[in-house]
Amino acid sequence: MNSMKNIGTMYRYEVRKILCRKITFIVLALVTLIMIAINAGEYIIGGKSVNNEEIEIVGRTVDDSLLSEMREAIDPKNATLEDGESVSIGIGVRDRTYEPLINYLFMLGGNYDKAYNMSEEGLYKTFDEMIDTKIEEQYLTEKEKAYWEKRREDNPDKLTYGKIQNGYGDSVTIIYVASLLALIAIAATLSGVFSDETGLKTDALIFSSVNGKKRLMIAKFFAGITVGVFETAVLLLACVGTEFAILGMSGSEASVQFFVGPTAMDMKVGKALIWYVCIMLIIGILYSVIAMCLSQVTHNSLAVVAVLMFMWLMSMVNLPDSLGVIKRIWGFLPVTFLGSWTFTDYHLVWFFGRHLTIIEAAPVIYIMIAAILTVITKISYNRYQVKGR
């Protein structure tokens, strides 16, 4: 009991020590302001605007009737080609209710002519073709292809229109920025958790104290994770909170397909956001463990920051699907995992007798990696010997 009390006391001390560092406040405040500015900036400068009229068609099936109404509310801007054919090169919107829908069809069709003239049959054909193309590009195994074929057969329903711009969907498509900013904050905050002992030459004093290495390591480690998760939660609140403050709380029942495009990994956007928030918090734990492991192994704060920033840069490299297993492993790099592109990655992970999508597998993989790095940190800390001065 006394041992646990000592660990609790040391834990609270270590948390306060990390939080009271000037770098913690400065970096966390900076990245939080950046997150808010990124979300709110597009509305302030006019890049995005809130469309309250769109709510009128939410919940309706996207069919020929709805598409016909859209065409009546929009004036195409036509141009005549050399062969005399007239094509739409832009739009003039008379009723903003349908503006997000025509823009969505433009994303699918690639130009306004196809978007304006798209029929119900053409829409779902385009959907299927885009999904088929993506599946073929990813060199999936026959079992993976069979999985997605069955999943698509089990979900043949027509698209039910959801409010394309809402707090849930905008959060899902921007949360990867919060992941990047969390990496920066955690790298700056936790890089010295273990390395400072060596740099400040306090390791001999600490290791000879009555509490010993084991208790101190536990206290430091859990303190670092606590601070890392706290910083991640602050950035999540800045990201999601800003979107909901601007766009309101409605729209959780919309299909994720309205935000990321055609995908066989369909789910409600509210559920998608819950998945992303949970994975983001686990990523915060993983970042914290990586930072503290590097801090202990390298005994150098700058090396920790450098390695984490290198990991960020490497995650931005888009490897071809032809690389097989390397590409699959690369796809789980946490820095850029939480993007809209994740919903169109159809690789599966075989885990304890069942196939998991990469969204389902990521939390398990990240927790396992964090556990392995924790063991490495513990072994390194226990074996560390104070060097002569």
C-alpha positions, 0 to 999 in steps of 0.5 A: 500500500505504501509503495502504491502511495509513493508511486501516486505521489511521484506520478502527480509530481511528474505530471506537474513537472511536465505541465509546468514547463514553459515549452508545454504551454507555448507549444500546446497553445500554438498548435491549438490556435493553428488547429482553430485557425485552419478550421475557421479560416476557410469560413472567415476568408469565404472559402466555405460558407454555411448552407442552411437551405440544404437541410430541405433535401436531407433524408431524401433518396438520391434518384432521378426525381431529386436530380431533376429538381436540382437541374431546375434550380441550376443554370448551366453555363454552356460553351459550344465546341468546334463540332457544334456540341454544347457542354456545360462549363460552369453553373449559376445557382438559383436555389442554394438548396441544391448547390452542395449536390451539384458540387458533389456530382462534379467531384464524381463526374469530373466536370460540370457537364457530366454533373448537370446531366447525371441520371440516377442510373449514371450516378450509381454506375459511376459509384460502382466503377470508382469502387471497382477501380480502387479495388483493382488498383490495390492488389487485393487477395482473392479473400479480400475481394470476396469480402468486399463483394459480399459487403457490397451485396449486403448493402445495396440500398440507394444513397440517402442524401445527408447534409454534405457540410456538417460538423461530423463530416468536416471533422472526419476529413480534417482530423488528420491535421490534429494528429500531426499537431499532436505529434509536434506537441508531444515531441516537444513536451515529452522529449526530455522525460528521461533524457533530462536526467542524463543532461542535467546529471541528476540520474545518480541522485534519482537512482540512489533515492529510496523510491528506486528505478522501478517506481520512478519509471512507472511514475514517469511513464504514466505521467507522460502518457497522461500529458500526451493524451491531455494534449491530444484531447485538447487538439481534438476539442479544438478540431471538432469543437470548432466545426460543430460551433460553426455548423451545428450538431445535426447530420450524424446520420449522413453517409460517409460517402458524401464526405469522402466519395464512393466507398465500399466501407460505408457507415454513418458519419457520426459513427465514423467520427466516434471511430476517428476520435477513439483512434486519435486518443490511442494515437496520442498514447502511441506518440507519448510512448514513442517519445519516451522510449526514444528519450530513454534509449537516445538520452537526447531530446533533440534526437527524439524530436528529429526522429518524430519529425522524420516519421512525419515526413516519411508518412507523407510519402505515398508508396505504390500499392505494388509494394505489397506488404511494405505498402500495407505497413506504411499505411498504418503510420499514425501521422497521416492515418486519419484521413478521408483516404482511409475509407478507400483503403480496402486491405484487410488484417487477419486477426484471431479468425476474422478479417478486420478493415484497417479502421478496425485493426488500427487501434489493436495494432497501435496498442500492441506497438505501444506495449512493445515499446513500453517493454523496451523502455523498461528494459533500457531504463533498468539496465542504464548505468550512471556514467562517470562524470 
